[in-house]
Amino acid sequence: MKRLRLYFLSPLNYKLHGLALLVMLSFIALLVFSRSSEAHNLQGYLLLMSACYAGVFGSFIYFHQVGQNLSARYVFSWALVFHLLGIFGMPLFEDDYFRYLWDAYQSVQLGSPYGIAPSDYFYSSELNHKIPNNFQSILGQINYPDIPTIYGPSLQYSFLMAYLIAPGEVWALQLIYSAFDMLLIGILLQLAKPNLVMLYAWSPLVFKEIILTAHPDGFGVGLLMISIFCLHKQYFYGVAIFLAASVGAKIFALIFVPFLLIQCKPRHWLVFLMILASLYIPLLAKDHSDLIGLSAMAQNWEFNSALYGLLAQFISPSQAKLFLAILLCGFFAWYFFLFSQPRFSAHWPLYSVTKNHKPVRGDWLMGALLLCAPVINPWYLLWVLPFAVLHTNLSAWLASVMVMLAYVVGLNMTGDILLGPYDQPVWIRVLEFSVIFMSLLMERFYQYRKSKTQLLKTKLNNSF
């Protein structure tokens, strides 16, 4: 007890915990806001999110300026506090969780969430009359009800876990995804410096999208990071198992498959395919899967896009998609060629490249994918941020701030705004991506200058 009291009351720890308390207060304010009658006030939301970002980034900058090396216990403990608090909040500006809750109900009742769109229940008394009242309410609030679910089997199993805890309750999803995110934070603390991990562990984007809003992307990227951690430990069956589970959660994970499996043996590739098949088979119904919903999304959806939105102003959407697909494939092929070279190396904070492990720049891969994608939702950045920790990508953290402007749409704006529900003012998208692209260019220029300076110093030292 005396040691614990000294730990919290020492002048240095007093400052550290004081900053964490300020961050906690900003999160509590956001939590209270989410349960208030003002929860749909866009200005209030953006103001509170700005306060959260100021607290986290301000703390990070302060620690950097004073040369304070944080402990893993400090970062993890406060992250646990924030995650526990967030479970008491409610989703903000999102209704996707109704689909998650409904998918679980449909899996329990029919054995599969695939093949039947929610709107089918509107026109079939045979399907509709047995639905409990709480799920009747959930059914009526699902967005895009004419499209079958787009969520893969790994996520469907997580929805079922929440159903077993509390059917039709969003807090069960929040609990599961918060717990899994804490596991991801624990992995990051094994791979990177706690100061950098703090940016993810205390991230307002993570707090809002994973804990409050219960978006399952954090679950998918968590599975991917477990796979990467298994690769670091040279447990190759674990690599295959968790990589397959990540692909089963979100199709995004497919781009990591060649980079991870190339470091494994053919028997591990077979395990990957077997696990992926075993995830799908129990949920398949009449040959239907998540591909139906994903196909509809790929063909028709456009929201908050960067390069795609720009190109679509000058050429047809199909031509823009084809051009960007070719561009993206070219980039992935170029990076894979470099990655497969024996002398390939990449910056990693705590450990070097070994014969059996090459760290992949997931921030580059996912960043390129998102910049070319027709849809960039804020929670998609969850696939980038863990890699931004491992590779010290500051532009990704700025992007995690700017992407919050995606919530400035007609549906959330008041007044005489002549915009569709998911249309954005033009200036919002220009501001969002101008800042992101400028930060990318500035960071790249800084890294170039730094490498040139280091090369010059090396030459001077060698000359003497």
C-alpha positions in Angstrom: 0.0 0.0 0.0 2.8 2.4 0.8 4.5 1.7 -2.5 1.2 2.3 -4.3 0.7 5.6 -2.5 4.2 6.8 -3.3 3.6 5.9 -7.0 0.5 8.1 -7.3 1.7 10.9 -5.0 5.2 11.5 -6.4 5.5 14.9 -8.2 6.3 13.2 -11.6 3.4 10.7 -11.4 1.1 13.5 -10.2 1.6 15.3 -13.5 1.3 12.1 -15.5 -2.0 11.1 -13.9 -3.2 14.7 -14.0 -2.9 14.7 -17.8 -4.7 11.4 -18.0 -7.5 12.7 -15.8 -8.0 15.6 -18.2 -8.3 13.2 -21.1 -10.7 11.1 -19.0 -12.9 14.2 -18.3 -13.1 14.9 -22.0 -14.2 11.3 -22.7 -16.8 11.5 -19.8 -18.1 14.7 -21.4 -18.5 12.9 -24.7 -20.1 9.9 -22.9 -22.7 12.2 -21.2 -23.3 13.9 -24.5 -24.0 10.6 -26.2 -26.8 10.0 -23.7 -28.3 13.5 -23.7 -31.1 15.0 -25.8 -28.4 16.9 -27.6 -26.7 13.8 -29.0 -27.6 14.7 -32.6 -26.0 18.2 -32.3 -23.2 18.1 -34.8 -21.5 21.3 -33.5 -21.5 20.0 -30.0 -20.1 16.7 -31.1 -17.3 18.2 -33.1 -16.4 20.5 -30.2 -16.2 17.7 -27.7 -14.2 15.5 -30.1 -11.8 18.4 -30.6 -11.4 18.6 -26.8 -10.6 14.9 -26.7 -8.0 15.2 -29.5 -6.5 18.2 -27.8 -6.1 16.3 -24.5 -4.5 13.2 -26.1 -2.2 15.0 -28.6 -1.3 17.7 -26.0 -0.3 15.0 -23.6 1.8 13.2 -26.2 3.6 16.4 -27.2 4.2 17.3 -23.6 5.7 13.9 -22.9 7.9 14.2 -26.0 9.1 17.7 -25.0 10.1 16.8 -21.5 11.6 13.4 -22.6 9.2 11.4 -20.5 9.3 7.7 -21.3 5.9 6.2 -20.3 5.5 2.8 -18.8 3.4 0.1 -20.3 1.4 -0.1 -17.0 0.5 3.6 -17.2 -0.7 3.5 -20.8 -2.6 0.2 -20.4 -4.2 1.1 -17.0 -5.6 4.4 -18.2 -6.7 2.8 -21.5 -8.6 0.2 -19.4 -10.3 3.0 -17.5 -11.4 4.7 -20.7 -12.7 1.5 -22.2 -14.7 0.7 -19.1 -16.2 4.2 -19.1 -17.1 4.1 -22.8 -19.3 1.0 -22.3 -21.8 3.3 -20.5 -22.1 5.5 -23.5 -24.3 5.2 -26.6 -23.5 5.2 -30.3 -23.1 8.7 -31.9 -24.3 9.6 -35.4 -24.4 5.9 -36.3 -27.0 3.2 -36.7 -25.0 0.4 -38.1 -25.3 -1.5 -34.8 -28.9 -2.3 -35.5 -27.7 -4.5 -38.3 -25.3 -6.3 -36.0 -28.0 -7.0 -33.5 -30.4 -8.1 -36.3 -27.8 -10.4 -37.9 -27.3 -12.2 -34.6 -31.1 -12.7 -34.2 -31.4 -14.0 -37.8 -28.5 -16.4 -37.3 -30.2 -17.8 -34.2 -33.6 -18.1 -35.8 -32.6 -19.2 -39.3 -29.1 -20.6 -38.9 -27.6 -17.9 -41.1 -27.7 -14.1 -41.5 -27.1 -14.4 -45.3 -29.5 -14.4 -48.2 -32.5 -12.5 -46.7 -32.6 -8.7 -46.7 -34.2 -7.0 -43.7 -36.9 -5.5 -46.0 -38.1 -9.1 -46.8 -39.6 -9.1 -43.4 -41.7 -6.1 -44.2 -43.6 -7.9 -46.9 -43.8 -11.4 -45.4 -46.3 -12.0 -42.5 -44.8 -15.5 -42.2 -41.4 -14.1 -41.3 -42.6 -11.1 -39.4 -45.2 -12.3 -37.0 -42.8 -14.2 -34.7 -40.4 -11.4 -34.1 -40.1 -10.2 -30.5 -41.0 -6.5 -29.8 -37.4 -5.4 -29.1 -36.3 -6.9 -32.4 -39.3 -5.4 -34.2 -37.9 -2.0 -33.2 -34.3 -3.0 -34.3 -35.6 -4.2 -37.7 -37.3 -0.8 -38.3 -34.1 1.1 -37.7 -31.7 -0.9 -40.0 -30.2 1.3 -42.7 -30.2 0.1 -46.4 -32.8 -2.6 -45.5 -33.0 -3.8 -49.1 -29.4 -5.0 -49.1 -28.5 -8.3 -47.3 -25.7 -8.1 -44.7 -22.2 -7.3 -45.8 -20.5 -8.7 -42.6 -18.3 -11.7 -42.8 -18.4 -14.8 -40.6 -15.9 -13.8 -38.0 -18.0 -10.7 -37.3 -21.2 -12.8 -37.3 -19.7 -15.0 -34.5 -18.9 -11.8 -32.5 -22.5 -10.7 -33.0 -23.7 -14.1 -31.7 -21.5 -13.7 -28.7 -23.2 -10.4 -27.9 -26.6 -12.1 -28.4 -25.7 -14.8 -25.9 -24.7 -12.0 -23.3 -27.7 -9.8 -23.9 -30.0 -10.2 -27.0 -30.7 -7.0 -28.8 -28.5 -4.8 -26.5 -25.7 -2.7 -27.9 -23.8 -2.7 -24.6 -22.9 -6.4 -25.2 -21.2 -5.5 -28.5 -19.4 -2.6 -26.8 -18.2 -4.9 -24.1 -16.8 -7.5 -26.5 -15.1 -5.0 -28.8 -13.7 -3.0 -25.9 -12.2 -6.2 -24.4 -10.7 -7.2 -27.8 -9.3 -3.7 -28.2 -7.6 -4.0 -24.9 -6.0 -7.2 -26.2 -4.8 -5.3 -29.3 -3.3 -2.6 -27.0 -1.5 -5.3 -25.0 0.0 -6.6 -28.3 1.1 -3.1 -29.4 2.8 -2.6 -26.0 4.9 -5.8 -26.8 6.0 -4.4 -30.2 6.4 -0.6 -29.8 7.3 2.1 -27.3 4.5 3.0 -24.8 4.6 6.7 -25.8 3.6 5.7 -29.3 1.1 3.1 -28.2 -0.6 5.8 -26.1 -1.7 7.5 -29.3 -3.8 4.4 -30.2 -4.8 3.3 -26.7 -6.2 6.8 -25.8 -7.3 7.7 -29.4 -10.6 9.6 -29.6 -11.3 7.8 -32.8 -10.9 4.5 -31.1 -13.1 5.7 -28.2 -15.8 6.9 -30.4 -15.9 4.2 -33.1 -15.0 1.0 -31.2 -16.3 1.7 -27.6 -19.2 4.0 -28.1 -20.4 3.1 -31.5 -19.4 -0.6 -31.4 -18.0 -0.8 -34.9 -16.5 -4.2 -35.5 -13.5 -3.1 -37.6 -11.4 -3.0 -34.5 -12.2 -6.7 -34.1 -11.0 -7.4 -37.6 -7.7 -5.4 -37.3 -7.2 -7.0 -33.8 -7.2 -10.4 -35.4 -4.7 -9.2 -38.0 -2.4 -7.8 -35.3 -2.5 -11.1 -33.5 -1.5 -12.8 -36.7 1.4 -10.3 -37.0 2.4 -10.9 -33.4 2.4 -14.7 -34.1 4.7 -14.0 -37.0 7.0 -12.0 -34.7 7.1 -15.0 -32.3 7.5 -17.4 -35.3 4.3 -19.3 -34.5 3.3 -19.8 -38.1 0.1 -21.8 -37.5 -1.1 -18.9 -35.4 -0.3 -16.6 -38.3 -2.5 -18.6 -40.7 -5.4 -19.1 -38.2 -5.7 -15.5 -37.2 -5.1 -14.1 -40.7 -7.9 -16.3 -41.9 -10.1 -15.0 -39.1 -9.3 -11.4 -40.0 -10.1 -12.0 -43.7 -13.4 -13.6 -42.4 -14.1 -10.4 -40.6 -13.3 -7.8 -43.3 -12.3 -8.1 -46.9 -9.6 -5.4 -46.2 -7.4 -8.0 -44.7 -6.9 -9.8 -48.0 -4.2 -7.3 -49.0 -2.1 -8.6 -46.1 -2.3 -12.3 -47.1 0.6 -12.4 -49.6 2.9 -10.4 -47.3 2.3 -12.6 -44.3 1.9 -16.0 -45.9 5.1 -15.6 -48.0 7.0 -15.8 -44.8 5.3 -19.2 -44.0 5.4 -22.6 -45.5 2.9 -24.2 -47.9 1.3 -26.3 -45.0 0.5 -23.0 -43.3 -1.2 -21.7 -46.5 -3.4 -24.8 -46.4 -4.3 -24.1 -42.8 -5.3 -20.6 -43.8 -7.7 -21.9 -46.5 -9.1 -24.5 -44.2 -9.8 -22.1 -41.4 -11.4 -19.5 -43.8 -13.7 -22.2 -45.3 -14.6 -23.5 -41.8 -15.7 -20.0 -40.8 -18.0 -19.7 -43.7 -19.5 -23.2 -43.9 -21.7 -23.1 -40.8 -23.3 -19.8 -41.8 -23.9 -20.5 -45.5 -27.5 -20.8 -46.5 -28.7 -21.6 -50.0 -25.2 -20.7 -51.3 -25.6 -17.1 -50.1 -22.8 -15.2 -48.3 -21.7 -11.7 -47.5 -20.6 -11.3 -51.2 -24.2 -10.3 -52.2 -24.1 -7.3 -49.9 -20.5 -6.5 -50.7 -21.3 -6.5 -54.4 -24.1 -4.0 -54.0 -21.8 -1.8 -51.9 -19.0 -2.0 -54.5 -21.3 -1.1 -57.4 -23.4 1.7 -55.9 -21.9 3.3 -52.8 -19.8 6.4 -52.8 -19.1 8.5 -49.7 -16.3 10.8 -48.5 -13.9 9.4 -51.2 -10.6 11.0 -52.1 -9.0 10.1 -55.5 -12.2 8.4 -56.7 -14.4 11.4 -55.9 -11.9 13.6 -57.8 -11.6 11.4 -60.9 -15.4 10.9 -61.0 -15.8 14.6 -61.8 -14.0 14.1 -65.1 -14.6 10.5 -66.2 -17.4 8.0 -65.6 -17.5 6.1 -62.2 -16.7 2.8 -63.9 -13.7 4.3 -65.6 -12.5 5.9 -62.4 -12.8 2.6 -60.5 -10.9 0.7 -63.3 -8.1 3.3 -63.4 -7.7 3.3 -59.6 -7.8 -0.5 -59.4 -5.0 -0.7 -61.9 -3.0 2.0 -60.1 -3.6 0.2 -56.8 -2.6 -3.2 -58.1 0.6 -1.6 -59.5 1.5 -0.2 -56.2 0.8 -3.4 -54.3 2.9 -5.3 -56.9 5.8 -2.9 -56.6 5.8 -3.1 -52.8 5.5 -6.9 -52.9 8.5 -7.1 -55.2 10.5 -5.0 -52.8 9.2 -6.9 -49.8 10.2 -10.2 -51.3 13.8 -9.2 -51.8 16.3 -10.9 -49.4 17.7 -7.5 -48.4 14.4 -5.9 -47.7 14.3 -3.9 -44.5 11.8 -1.6 -42.8 11.8 0.6 -39.8 10.4 -1.0 -36.6 10.9 0.6 -33.2 12.0 -2.3 -31.0 13.2 -5.1 -33.1 15.0 -5.7 -36.4 14.0 -7.8 -39.4 14.9 -11.4 -39.0 15.2 -14.3 -41.4 11.7 -15.4 -40.6 10.0 -12.1 -40.2 9.7 -9.0 -42.2 7.3 -6.3 -40.8 4.9 -5.1 -43.5 4.0 -1.4 -43.9 0.3 -1.8 -43.3 -0.1 1.9 -43.0 1.1 2.3 -46.6 -1.1 -0.6 -47.9 -4.2 0.5 -46.1 -3.6 4.1 -46.7 -3.3 3.5 -50.5 -6.4 1.4 -50.5 -8.5 4.0 -48.7 -7.2 6.9 -50.8 -8.5 5.0 -53.9 -11.7 3.6 -52.4 -15.1 5.0 -53.3 -16.0 5.0 -49.6 -13.9 6.2 -46.6 -15.8 5.9 -43.4 -14.1 7.2 -40.2 -13.9 3.7 -38.7 -11.9 2.5 -41.7 -8.9 4.4 -40.2 -8.9 1.8 -37.4 -7.0 -0.5 -39.9 -4.3 2.1 -40.3 -3.7 3.3 -36.7 -2.0 0.2 -35.2 0.5 0.3 -38.1 1.0 4.1 -37.5 2.1 3.1 -34.0 4.6 0.5 -35.2 6.0 2.7 -38.0 5.7 6.2 -36.4 3.4 7.6 -39.1 2.3 11.0 -37.9 0.2 11.7 -41.0 -2.1 8.8 -40.0 -2.8 10.5 -36.7 -3.7 13.8 -38.4 -5.9 11.8 -40.8 -7.7 10.3 -37.8 -8.7 13.9 -36.8 -9.7 15.1 -40.3 -11.8 12.1 -41.1 -14.2 13.2 -38.4 -15.4 15.8 -40.9 -17.1 12.9 -42.7 -19.9 13.3 -40.2 -20.7 16.8 -41.7 -23.5 15.5 -44.0 -27.0 16.7 -44.8 -28.5 14.2 -42.4 -26.6 15.7 -39.4 -26.9 19.4 -40.4 -29.6 21.8 -39.4 -31.1 24.8 -41.2 -32.0 25.2 -44.8 -29.3 22.9 -46.2 -30.0 21.6 -49.7 -28.1 18.4 -49.4 -29.0 14.7 -49.5 -28.8 12.7 -46.3 -25.2 11.5 -47.0 -24.0 14.4 -49.2 -21.2 16.6 -47.9 -20.6 20.3 -48.6 -17.8 20.5 -51.2 -15.6 22.6 -49.0 -15.6 19.9 -46.3 -14.1 17.3 -48.5 -11.6 19.7 -50.0 -10.5 20.8 -46.5 -10.3 17.2 -45.2 -8.1 15.8 -48.0 -6.1 18.9 -48.6 -4.8 18.7 -45.0 -4.2 15.0 -45.2 -2.2 15.2 -48.5 -0.2 18.2 -47.3 0.7 16.3 -44.2 1.8 13.3 -46.2 4.0 15.5 -48.4 5.5 17.4 -45.5 6.3 14.1 -43.6 7.8 12.6 -46.7 10.0 15.7 -47.2 11.1 15.6 -43.6 12.0 12.0 -43.8 13.9 12.6 -47.0 15.9 15.5 -45.5 16.6 13.4 -42.4 17.9 10.5 -44.4 20.1 12.8 -46.5 21.5 14.3 -43.3 22.2 10.9 -41.8 23.9 9.8 -45.0 26.1 12.9 -45.0 27.1 12.3 -41.4 27.9 8.7 -42.1 30.2 9.7 -45.0 31.9 12.3 -42.9 32.5 9.8 -40.1 33.9 7.3 -42.6 36.2 9.9 -44.1 37.8 10.5 -40.7 
